[in-house]
Amino acid sequence: MTPFQKKALHILLTVPKGKVITYGGIAERMGNKKLSRAVGNVLHNNPDGESYPCYKVVDAQGRLSHSYAFGGKEEQKRRLEADGVIVNNYQVDLSEFGYLF
């Protein structure tokens, strides 16, 4: 894994149960919010969905991923709801469930 990948995945691990973070939120914590697309690529190629909970990552509007790597948006929704996150129409209220917003 590259240092960039390791850092993105490390930040992902800081997101507590019941919260979500955006791709841009991870990129911003890495020092450059413009790297959100690169963060998305790291998460899409996540080597271990059980160890690195990429289901906790949503887009800037709180929408679930159409291409969630471990089973699609239905699976992402199921995992978020299991964590206590309310998902309406495949979207999360970032003001309630966003981490560090």
Secondary structure as GFF3:
##gff-version 3
##sequence-region A 1 101
A	DSSP	alpha_helix	3	13	.	.	.	ID=ss1
A	DSSP	beta_strand	21	22	.	.	.	ID=ss2
A	DSSP	alpha_helix	23	29	.	.	.	ID=ss3
A	DSSP	three_ten_helix	33	35	.	.	.	ID=ss4
A	DSSP	alpha_helix	36	44	.	.	.	ID=ss5
A	DSSP	three_ten_helix	54	56	.	.	.	ID=ss6
A	DSSP	beta_strand	57	58	.	.	.	ID=ss7
A	DSSP	alpha_helix	72	82	.	.	.	ID=ss8
A	DSSP	beta_strand	87	88	.	.	.	ID=ss9
A	DSSP	beta_strand	91	92	.	.	.	ID=ss10
A	DSSP	alpha_helix	94	97	.	.	.	ID=ss11
###
